[in-house]
């Protein structure tokens, strides 16, 4: 599953660090998709097919099938590692490590930004809740003042009306 095309062909002169990069790419595909890039079983004739044409097609299909769960940057790195032409692969494991560290750093930055945005959103939601509570409290208070004022007015009016009636009775 992890043999580079040049190894499968038996091209000893072409085997170098980039052959190891191919194996690392195969492992990365397996980590990302749960399966090796060529499938779970790899008969000898499949090894020759891979040696002649590579495994990018199968690996790409597996990565595409898990595209919602797999970061596109990691998928692209894995596919670069699986290039048939060794010259197109990263030069060595160090370059892969740098790419993974860079990806991790960007991922951490995005996670930090997401946490900050979530905290800001929670803060805005709390402020909106406070504003709604204040509005409801003020509306309730205004309603109570209007009710008390109305009752006071009605009471005063009744007193005035009773007073007028008593005055009219007294005049009669």
Residue pairs with C-beta under 8 A, 6 or more apart in sequence:
1 26
1 30
1 36
1 37
1 38
1 42
2 22
2 23
2 26
2 27
2 36
3 22
3 23
3 47
3 50
4 15
4 18
4 19
4 20
4 22
4 23
4 86
5 22
5 50
5 51
5 52
5 54
5 84
6 14
6 15
6 19
6 51
6 86
7 15
7 19
7 51
8 47
8 48
8 50
8 51
9 51
9 52
14 86
16 86
17 91
17 92
17 93
18 86
18 87
18 89
18 90
18 91
18 92
19 86
20 92
20 93
21 81
21 89
21 90
21 91
21 92
21 93
21 95
21 96
22 81
22 82
22 86
22 89
24 81
24 93
24 96
25 37
25 77
25 78
25 79
25 80
25 81
25 82
25 89
26 36
26 37
26 38
26 55
26 81
26 82
28 74
28 77
28 78
28 81
29 35
29 36
29 37
29 59
29 62
29 63
29 78
29 82
30 36
30 37
32 63
32 66
32 70
32 74
32 75
32 78
33 59
33 62
33 63
33 65
33 66
33 70
35 62
36 42
37 55
37 56
37 58
37 59
37 62
37 78
37 82
38 46
38 50
38 55
38 58
38 59
39 46
39 58
42 50
53 84
54 82
54 83
54 84
55 82
56 79
56 82
56 83
56 84
59 78
59 79
59 82
60 79
63 70
63 75
63 78
63 79
67 75
71 103
71 107
73 103
73 106
74 103
77 90
77 96
77 99
77 100
77 103
80 88
80 89
80 90
81 89
81 90
81 96
82 89
83 89
90 96
90 99
